[in-house]
Amino acid sequence: MLYRALGKTDTAPSLLGFGCMRMPLNMNGTVNYDIATEMINYAIENGVNYFDTSCVYHNGHSEAFLGDVLSEYPRDSFYLTTKLPSWEIHSLAEAKSIFDEQMQRLKTEYLDFYLLQALNRHDWAKMKELGILEWCDELKKSGIIRNFGFSFHDNYEVFEQILTYREWDCCMIQFNYMDADDEHGGIKAHDLCEKLGVPLFVMEPVKGGSLSNLPADLNQMLVDINPIATASSWALRWVAGFPQVKIILSGMNNMDQLRDNIETLSSYTPLNEDEKSIIEIIKVERNKLVNNQCTYCNYCQPCPNGVSISRVFKIWNDYSVYNNREAVKWEWFTFPKEKKPVSCTYCGVCEKRCSQKISIREDLIDAQNILNPIIKDWE
């Protein structure tokens, strides 16, 4: 297994991090302890020493499971991360209560990393206002947390504001070859981390599994170069090629995924120029599957009736490109109804602002007609 030091410290987590958001489950939705324990043990035996969780993963069962299985190992033999769900925090007292519960579930006296989870513009402002930053600094001074950082879900402008606001020990973003030029930051975010010396942790390197199941013609391009390498391994190698990436999280839920990822990042070789060219071809071909040419610039916003136009188009286009039905199903189901196309009054204000000259009103109807049937059985 490869290990990458975090700055000038002696902290050296494994390049492959075990993300515990998608653990194997029982029929009732609880973590399957037998299979999950076997996976954790196998990971540790093969050099994985970084484990990432949150109190919102599996309704807290992820933290409780990790607390049980990792308590069998010396505490200094692994790095443990959990997160404070920023969107659920409304007071400092509430944050402290959640933190105390997390420490009890994880059965630990300290955390190697504590992250403010899923920061966006609104929740970042709230964290500052509530004094969460100062409280976490106090936890760090006392040794209860060793490193303080954040995970992120917004656009690059907000990312830059957060990253440059203070000194951070680490940050976490979604990063993969399809999102390299994404509005959330992509390569620009990586380069800013490199400039500031902030270790970058990566989530969704395989885009929630979407890059592990390519269309047959695109997958054949990879097979022609390396018949035994999986599509997932190509995605991991692409991410690993960026020097500021210190940890690549993978939400593995079966042994085949775990073995493949360990093999990829234990015998890692950077993509050569021919392989990079193939990845670029795959990106171009997949992007041809989009339904419209929305660039998610948000010039069409705000909608007078509250429709989140670019977000609707992003979900619609992702479904067309990746055909990841389960991921889209959850995203559309949890998307606020008042921000969906049903709120559109067909006023046309958005189309006057659109730099791409998209027929927004017609496309909103098309998106709704495609996406609504997907969640029909959940409503």
Contacts in CASP RR format, 6 or more apart in sequence:
PFRMAT RR
TARGET T0000
AUTHOR 0000-0000-0000
METHOD contacts of the structure
MODEL  1
MLYRALGKTDTAPSLLGFGCMRMPLNMNGTVNYDIATEMINYAIENGVNY
FDTSCVYHNGHSEAFLGDVLSEYPRDSFYLTTKLPSWEIHSLAEAKSIFD
EQMQRLKTEYLDFYLLQALNRHDWAKMKELGILEWCDELKKSGIIRNFGF
SFHDNYEVFEQILTYREWDCCMIQFNYMDADDEHGGIKAHDLCEKLGVPL
FVMEPVKGGSLSNLPADLNQMLVDINPIATASSWALRWVAGFPQVKIILS
GMNNMDQLRDNIETLSSYTPLNEDEKSIIEIIKVERNKLVNNQCTYCNYC
QPCPNGVSISRVFKIWNDYSVYNNREAVKWEWFTFPKEKKPVSCTYCGVC
EKRCSQKISIREDLIDAQNILNPIIKDWE
1 14 0 8 1.000
1 15 0 8 1.000
1 16 0 8 1.000
1 46 0 8 1.000
1 47 0 8 1.000
1 48 0 8 1.000
1 262 0 8 1.000
1 265 0 8 1.000
1 266 0 8 1.000
2 14 0 8 1.000
2 15 0 8 1.000
2 16 0 8 1.000
2 240 0 8 1.000
2 265 0 8 1.000
2 266 0 8 1.000
2 268 0 8 1.000
3 12 0 8 1.000
3 13 0 8 1.000
3 14 0 8 1.000
3 15 0 8 1.000
3 49 0 8 1.000
4 12 0 8 1.000
4 13 0 8 1.000
4 15 0 8 1.000
4 245 0 8 1.000
4 246 0 8 1.000
4 247 0 8 1.000
5 11 0 8 1.000
5 12 0 8 1.000
5 246 0 8 1.000
6 12 0 8 1.000
6 13 0 8 1.000
6 147 0 8 1.000
6 169 0 8 1.000
6 170 0 8 1.000
6 199 0 8 1.000
6 246 0 8 1.000
7 197 0 8 1.000
7 199 0 8 1.000
11 79 0 8 1.000
11 112 0 8 1.000
11 146 0 8 1.000
11 147 0 8 1.000
13 49 0 8 1.000
13 50 0 8 1.000
13 79 0 8 1.000
13 246 0 8 1.000
13 247 0 8 1.000
14 47 0 8 1.000
14 48 0 8 1.000
14 49 0 8 1.000
14 50 0 8 1.000
14 247 0 8 1.000
14 265 0 8 1.000
15 240 0 8 1.000
15 246 0 8 1.000
15 247 0 8 1.000
15 248 0 8 1.000
15 265 0 8 1.000
15 268 0 8 1.000
16 48 0 8 1.000
16 50 0 8 1.000
16 247 0 8 1.000
16 248 0 8 1.000
16 250 0 8 1.000
16 261 0 8 1.000
16 262 0 8 1.000
16 264 0 8 1.000
16 265 0 8 1.000
17 48 0 8 1.000
17 50 0 8 1.000
17 51 0 8 1.000
17 52 0 8 1.000
17 247 0 8 1.000
17 248 0 8 1.000
17 249 0 8 1.000
17 250 0 8 1.000
18 40 0 8 1.000
18 43 0 8 1.000
18 48 0 8 1.000
18 50 0 8 1.000
18 51 0 8 1.000
18 52 0 8 1.000
18 249 0 8 1.000
18 250 0 8 1.000
18 251 0 8 1.000
18 252 0 8 1.000
19 51 0 8 1.000
19 52 0 8 1.000
19 53 0 8 1.000
19 249 0 8 1.000
19 250 0 8 1.000
19 251 0 8 1.000
19 252 0 8 1.000
20 51 0 8 1.000
20 52 0 8 1.000
20 53 0 8 1.000
20 57 0 8 1.000
20 62 0 8 1.000
20 65 0 8 1.000
20 66 0 8 1.000
20 251 0 8 1.000
21 53 0 8 1.000
21 54 0 8 1.000
21 57 0 8 1.000
21 58 0 8 1.000
21 62 0 8 1.000
21 251 0 8 1.000
22 251 0 8 1.000
22 252 0 8 1.000
22 253 0 8 1.000
23 31 0 8 1.000
23 32 0 8 1.000
23 36 0 8 1.000
23 57 0 8 1.000
23 58 0 8 1.000
23 61 0 8 1.000
23 62 0 8 1.000
23 65 0 8 1.000
23 253 0 8 1.000
24 31 0 8 1.000
24 32 0 8 1.000
24 35 0 8 1.000
24 36 0 8 1.000
24 39 0 8 1.000
24 253 0 8 1.000
24 254 0 8 1.000
25 31 0 8 1.000
25 32 0 8 1.000
25 58 0 8 1.000
25 253 0 8 1.000
26 32 0 8 1.000
29 58 0 8 1.000
30 58 0 8 1.000
30 61 0 8 1.000
31 58 0 8 1.000
31 61 0 8 1.000
31 62 0 8 1.000
31 65 0 8 1.000
33 65 0 8 1.000
33 68 0 8 1.000
33 69 0 8 1.000
35 254 0 8 1.000
35 255 0 8 1.000
36 65 0 8 1.000
36 69 0 8 1.000
37 69 0 8 1.000
38 255 0 8 1.000
39 252 0 8 1.000
39 254 0 8 1.000
39 255 0 8 1.000
39 258 0 8 1.000
40 51 0 8 1.000
40 66 0 8 1.000
40 69 0 8 1.000
40 70 0 8 1.000
41 69 0 8 1.000
42 255 0 8 1.000
42 258 0 8 1.000
42 259 0 8 1.000
43 258 0 8 1.000
43 262 0 8 1.000
44 73 0 8 1.000
44 77 0 8 1.000
44 78 0 8 1.000
46 262 0 8 1.000
46 266 0 8 1.000
47 262 0 8 1.000
47 266 0 8 1.000
48 262 0 8 1.000
49 77 0 8 1.000
49 78 0 8 1.000
49 79 0 8 1.000
50 78 0 8 1.000
50 79 0 8 1.000
50 81 0 8 1.000
50 247 0 8 1.000
51 66 0 8 1.000
51 70 0 8 1.000
51 78 0 8 1.000
51 79 0 8 1.000
51 80 0 8 1.000
51 81 0 8 1.000
52 81 0 8 1.000
52 82 0 8 1.000
52 201 0 8 1.000
52 249 0 8 1.000
53 62 0 8 1.000
53 63 0 8 1.000
53 66 0 8 1.000
53 80 0 8 1.000
53 81 0 8 1.000
53 82 0 8 1.000
53 83 0 8 1.000
53 106 0 8 1.000
54 62 0 8 1.000
54 63 0 8 1.000
54 82 0 8 1.000
54 83 0 8 1.000
54 85 0 8 1.000
54 117 0 8 1.000
55 63 0 8 1.000
55 82 0 8 1.000
55 83 0 8 1.000
55 85 0 8 1.000
55 98 0 8 1.000
55 101 0 8 1.000
55 102 0 8 1.000
55 105 0 8 1.000
56 85 0 8 1.000
56 88 0 8 1.000
56 117 0 8 1.000
57 63 0 8 1.000
58 65 0 8 1.000
60 105 0 8 1.000
63 82 0 8 1.000
63 102 0 8 1.000
63 105 0 8 1.000
63 106 0 8 1.000
64 105 0 8 1.000
66 80 0 8 1.000
66 106 0 8 1.000
67 105 0 8 1.000
67 106 0 8 1.000
67 107 0 8 1.000
67 108 0 8 1.000
68 107 0 8 1.000
70 78 0 8 1.000
70 80 0 8 1.000
70 106 0 8 1.000
70 107 0 8 1.000
70 108 0 8 1.000
71 107 0 8 1.000
75 108 0 8 1.000
75 109 0 8 1.000
79 112 0 8 1.000
79 113 0 8 1.000
80 106 0 8 1.000
80 108 0 8 1.000
80 111 0 8 1.000
80 112 0 8 1.000
80 113 0 8 1.000
81 111 0 8 1.000
81 112 0 8 1.000
81 113 0 8 1.000
81 114 0 8 1.000
81 115 0 8 1.000
82 102 0 8 1.000
82 106 0 8 1.000
82 111 0 8 1.000
82 114 0 8 1.000
82 115 0 8 1.000
83 114 0 8 1.000
83 115 0 8 1.000
83 116 0 8 1.000
83 117 0 8 1.000
83 151 0 8 1.000
84 95 0 8 1.000
84 98 0 8 1.000
84 99 0 8 1.000
84 114 0 8 1.000
84 115 0 8 1.000
84 116 0 8 1.000
84 117 0 8 1.000
84 132 0 8 1.000
85 98 0 8 1.000
85 117 0 8 1.000
85 118 0 8 1.000
86 116 0 8 1.000
86 117 0 8 1.000
86 118 0 8 1.000
86 119 0 8 1.000
86 123 0 8 1.000
86 124 0 8 1.000
86 126 0 8 1.000
86 127 0 8 1.000
87 118 0 8 1.000
87 123 0 8 1.000
88 94 0 8 1.000
88 98 0 8 1.000
89 95 0 8 1.000
89 98 0 8 1.000
89 123 0 8 1.000
89 126 0 8 1.000
89 127 0 8 1.000
89 130 0 8 1.000
89 132 0 8 1.000
90 130 0 8 1.000
91 130 0 8 1.000
92 130 0 8 1.000
92 131 0 8 1.000
92 132 0 8 1.000
92 135 0 8 1.000
95 130 0 8 1.000
95 132 0 8 1.000
95 135 0 8 1.000
96 135 0 8 1.000
99 139 0 8 1.000
103 109 0 8 1.000
103 111 0 8 1.000
103 144 0 8 1.000
109 144 0 8 1.000
110 143 0 8 1.000
110 144 0 8 1.000
110 145 0 8 1.000
110 146 0 8 1.000
111 144 0 8 1.000
111 145 0 8 1.000
111 146 0 8 1.000
112 145 0 8 1.000
112 146 0 8 1.000
112 147 0 8 1.000
113 145 0 8 1.000
113 146 0 8 1.000
113 147 0 8 1.000
113 148 0 8 1.000
113 149 0 8 1.000
113 169 0 8 1.000
113 170 0 8 1.000
114 136 0 8 1.000
114 139 0 8 1.000
114 145 0 8 1.000
114 147 0 8 1.000
114 148 0 8 1.000
114 149 0 8 1.000
115 148 0 8 1.000
115 149 0 8 1.000
115 150 0 8 1.000
115 151 0 8 1.000
115 170 0 8 1.000
115 172 0 8 1.000
116 123 0 8 1.000
116 127 0 8 1.000
116 132 0 8 1.000
116 136 0 8 1.000
116 149 0 8 1.000
116 150 0 8 1.000
116 151 0 8 1.000
117 150 0 8 1.000
117 151 0 8 1.000
118 151 0 8 1.000
118 152 0 8 1.000
118 153 0 8 1.000
119 127 0 8 1.000
119 150 0 8 1.000
119 151 0 8 1.000
119 152 0 8 1.000
119 153 0 8 1.000
119 154 0 8 1.000
119 158 0 8 1.000
119 162 0 8 1.000
120 152 0 8 1.000
120 153 0 8 1.000
120 154 0 8 1.000
120 158 0 8 1.000
121 154 0 8 1.000
121 158 0 8 1.000
124 158 0 8 1.000
124 161 0 8 1.000
124 162 0 8 1.000
127 133 0 8 1.000
133 166 0 8 1.000
136 145 0 8 1.000
136 148 0 8 1.000
137 148 0 8 1.000
139 145 0 8 1.000
139 148 0 8 1.000
140 146 0 8 1.000
140 147 0 8 1.000
140 148 0 8 1.000
147 169 0 8 1.000
147 170 0 8 1.000
148 168 0 8 1.000
148 169 0 8 1.000
149 168 0 8 1.000
149 169 0 8 1.000
149 170 0 8 1.000
149 171 0 8 1.000
149 172 0 8 1.000
150 162 0 8 1.000
150 168 0 8 1.000
150 171 0 8 1.000
150 172 0 8 1.000
151 171 0 8 1.000
151 172 0 8 1.000
151 173 0 8 1.000
151 201 0 8 1.000
151 203 0 8 1.000
152 158 0 8 1.000
152 159 0 8 1.000
152 162 0 8 1.000
152 171 0 8 1.000
152 172 0 8 1.000
152 173 0 8 1.000
152 184 0 8 1.000
152 189 0 8 1.000
153 174 0 8 1.000
153 184 0 8 1.000
154 184 0 8 1.000
155 183 0 8 1.000
155 184 0 8 1.000
155 185 0 8 1.000
156 183 0 8 1.000
156 184 0 8 1.000
156 185 0 8 1.000
156 186 0 8 1.000
156 188 0 8 1.000
156 189 0 8 1.000
159 173 0 8 1.000
159 184 0 8 1.000
159 185 0 8 1.000
159 189 0 8 1.000
159 192 0 8 1.000
160 192 0 8 1.000
162 171 0 8 1.000
163 171 0 8 1.000
163 192 0 8 1.000
163 193 0 8 1.000
163 196 0 8 1.000
163 198 0 8 1.000
164 196 0 8 1.000
168 198 0 8 1.000
169 198 0 8 1.000
169 199 0 8 1.000
170 198 0 8 1.000
170 199 0 8 1.000
170 200 0 8 1.000
170 201 0 8 1.000
170 246 0 8 1.000
171 193 0 8 1.000
171 198 0 8 1.000
171 199 0 8 1.000
171 200 0 8 1.000
171 201 0 8 1.000
172 200 0 8 1.000
172 201 0 8 1.000
172 202 0 8 1.000
172 203 0 8 1.000
172 249 0 8 1.000
173 184 0 8 1.000
173 185 0 8 1.000
173 186 0 8 1.000
173 189 0 8 1.000
173 200 0 8 1.000
173 201 0 8 1.000
173 202 0 8 1.000
173 203 0 8 1.000
174 182 0 8 1.000
174 184 0 8 1.000
174 202 0 8 1.000
174 203 0 8 1.000
174 204 0 8 1.000
174 207 0 8 1.000
175 186 0 8 1.000
175 189 0 8 1.000
175 190 0 8 1.000
175 200 0 8 1.000
175 202 0 8 1.000
175 203 0 8 1.000
175 204 0 8 1.000
175 205 0 8 1.000
175 239 0 8 1.000
175 242 0 8 1.000
175 245 0 8 1.000
176 202 0 8 1.000
176 204 0 8 1.000
176 205 0 8 1.000
176 206 0 8 1.000
176 207 0 8 1.000
176 211 0 8 1.000
176 235 0 8 1.000
176 238 0 8 1.000
176 239 0 8 1.000
177 211 0 8 1.000
177 235 0 8 1.000
177 238 0 8 1.000
177 239 0 8 1.000
177 279 0 8 1.000
177 282 0 8 1.000
177 283 0 8 1.000
178 207 0 8 1.000
178 210 0 8 1.000
178 211 0 8 1.000
178 283 0 8 1.000
178 286 0 8 1.000
179 186 0 8 1.000
179 204 0 8 1.000
179 207 0 8 1.000
180 186 0 8 1.000
180 187 0 8 1.000
180 283 0 8 1.000
181 187 0 8 1.000
183 296 0 8 1.000
187 242 0 8 1.000
189 200 0 8 1.000
190 200 0 8 1.000
190 242 0 8 1.000
190 244 0 8 1.000
190 245 0 8 1.000
191 244 0 8 1.000
193 199 0 8 1.000
193 200 0 8 1.000
193 244 0 8 1.000
194 200 0 8 1.000
194 243 0 8 1.000
194 244 0 8 1.000
197 244 0 8 1.000
198 244 0 8 1.000
199 244 0 8 1.000
199 246 0 8 1.000
199 247 0 8 1.000
200 242 0 8 1.000
200 244 0 8 1.000
200 245 0 8 1.000
200 246 0 8 1.000
201 245 0 8 1.000
201 246 0 8 1.000
201 247 0 8 1.000
201 249 0 8 1.000
202 239 0 8 1.000
202 245 0 8 1.000
202 247 0 8 1.000
202 248 0 8 1.000
202 249 0 8 1.000
203 249 0 8 1.000
204 249 0 8 1.000
205 235 0 8 1.000
205 236 0 8 1.000
205 239 0 8 1.000
205 248 0 8 1.000
205 249 0 8 1.000
205 250 0 8 1.000
206 212 0 8 1.000
206 232 0 8 1.000
206 235 0 8 1.000
206 236 0 8 1.000
206 250 0 8 1.000
207 235 0 8 1.000
207 322 0 8 1.000
208 324 0 8 1.000
208 327 0 8 1.000
209 232 0 8 1.000
209 324 0 8 1.000
210 322 0 8 1.000
210 324 0 8 1.000
210 327 0 8 1.000
211 231 0 8 1.000
211 232 0 8 1.000
211 234 0 8 1.000
211 235 0 8 1.000
212 230 0 8 1.000
212 231 0 8 1.000
212 232 0 8 1.000
212 235 0 8 1.000
213 231 0 8 1.000
214 222 0 8 1.000
214 231 0 8 1.000
214 282 0 8 1.000
218 282 0 8 1.000
218 285 0 8 1.000
218 286 0 8 1.000
219 231 0 8 1.000
221 278 0 8 1.000
221 281 0 8 1.000
221 282 0 8 1.000
222 229 0 8 1.000
222 231 0 8 1.000
222 234 0 8 1.000
222 278 0 8 1.000
225 274 0 8 1.000
225 275 0 8 1.000
225 278 0 8 1.000
230 260 0 8 1.000
232 257 0 8 1.000
232 260 0 8 1.000
232 261 0 8 1.000
232 264 0 8 1.000
233 260 0 8 1.000
233 261 0 8 1.000
233 263 0 8 1.000
233 264 0 8 1.000
234 271 0 8 1.000
234 275 0 8 1.000
234 279 0 8 1.000
236 248 0 8 1.000
236 250 0 8 1.000
236 261 0 8 1.000
236 264 0 8 1.000
236 265 0 8 1.000
237 264 0 8 1.000
237 268 0 8 1.000
237 269 0 8 1.000
237 270 0 8 1.000
237 271 0 8 1.000
237 275 0 8 1.000
238 271 0 8 1.000
238 276 0 8 1.000
238 279 0 8 1.000
239 245 0 8 1.000
239 248 0 8 1.000
240 248 0 8 1.000
240 265 0 8 1.000
240 268 0 8 1.000
240 270 0 8 1.000
241 270 0 8 1.000
241 271 0 8 1.000
248 265 0 8 1.000
250 257 0 8 1.000
250 261 0 8 1.000
251 257 0 8 1.000
252 258 0 8 1.000
252 261 0 8 1.000
271 279 0 8 1.000
286 321 0 8 1.000
286 322 0 8 1.000
287 321 0 8 1.000
289 320 0 8 1.000
289 321 0 8 1.000
290 317 0 8 1.000
290 320 0 8 1.000
290 321 0 8 1.000
291 313 0 8 1.000
291 316 0 8 1.000
291 317 0 8 1.000
291 320 0 8 1.000
291 363 0 8 1.000
291 366 0 8 1.000
291 367 0 8 1.000
292 313 0 8 1.000
292 317 0 8 1.000
292 356 0 8 1.000
292 358 0 8 1.000
292 363 0 8 1.000
293 356 0 8 1.000
293 358 0 8 1.000
294 310 0 8 1.000
294 313 0 8 1.000
294 314 0 8 1.000
294 317 0 8 1.000
294 356 0 8 1.000
294 358 0 8 1.000
295 355 0 8 1.000
295 356 0 8 1.000
296 310 0 8 1.000
296 313 0 8 1.000
296 314 0 8 1.000
297 310 0 8 1.000
297 355 0 8 1.000
298 310 0 8 1.000
299 353 0 8 1.000
299 354 0 8 1.000
299 355 0 8 1.000
300 309 0 8 1.000
300 310 0 8 1.000
300 350 0 8 1.000
300 351 0 8 1.000
300 353 0 8 1.000
300 354 0 8 1.000
300 360 0 8 1.000
301 308 0 8 1.000
301 309 0 8 1.000
301 310 0 8 1.000
301 350 0 8 1.000
303 309 0 8 1.000
303 343 0 8 1.000
303 344 0 8 1.000
303 349 0 8 1.000
303 350 0 8 1.000
304 345 0 8 1.000
304 347 0 8 1.000
304 349 0 8 1.000
305 343 0 8 1.000
305 344 0 8 1.000
305 345 0 8 1.000
305 347 0 8 1.000
306 338 0 8 1.000
306 339 0 8 1.000
306 343 0 8 1.000
307 339 0 8 1.000
307 340 0 8 1.000
307 341 0 8 1.000
307 343 0 8 1.000
307 344 0 8 1.000
307 350 0 8 1.000
307 364 0 8 1.000
308 335 0 8 1.000
308 336 0 8 1.000
308 339 0 8 1.000
308 340 0 8 1.000
309 350 0 8 1.000
309 360 0 8 1.000
309 364 0 8 1.000
311 335 0 8 1.000
311 339 0 8 1.000
312 335 0 8 1.000
312 339 0 8 1.000
312 340 0 8 1.000
312 341 0 8 1.000
312 364 0 8 1.000
312 367 0 8 1.000
312 368 0 8 1.000
313 363 0 8 1.000
313 367 0 8 1.000
315 328 0 8 1.000
315 331 0 8 1.000
315 332 0 8 1.000
315 335 0 8 1.000
315 367 0 8 1.000
315 371 0 8 1.000
316 363 0 8 1.000
316 366 0 8 1.000
316 367 0 8 1.000
316 370 0 8 1.000
316 371 0 8 1.000
318 324 0 8 1.000
318 327 0 8 1.000
318 328 0 8 1.000
319 325 0 8 1.000
319 328 0 8 1.000
319 370 0 8 1.000
319 371 0 8 1.000
319 374 0 8 1.000
325 374 0 8 1.000
328 371 0 8 1.000
328 374 0 8 1.000
329 374 0 8 1.000
329 375 0 8 1.000
329 378 0 8 1.000
332 371 0 8 1.000
332 372 0 8 1.000
332 374 0 8 1.000
332 375 0 8 1.000
333 375 0 8 1.000
333 378 0 8 1.000
333 379 0 8 1.000
337 343 0 8 1.000
340 368 0 8 1.000
341 364 0 8 1.000
341 365 0 8 1.000
341 367 0 8 1.000
341 368 0 8 1.000
342 368 0 8 1.000
344 361 0 8 1.000
344 364 0 8 1.000
344 365 0 8 1.000
346 361 0 8 1.000
348 360 0 8 1.000
348 361 0 8 1.000
350 360 0 8 1.000
350 361 0 8 1.000
351 357 0 8 1.000
351 358 0 8 1.000
351 359 0 8 1.000
351 360 0 8 1.000
351 361 0 8 1.000
354 360 0 8 1.000
END
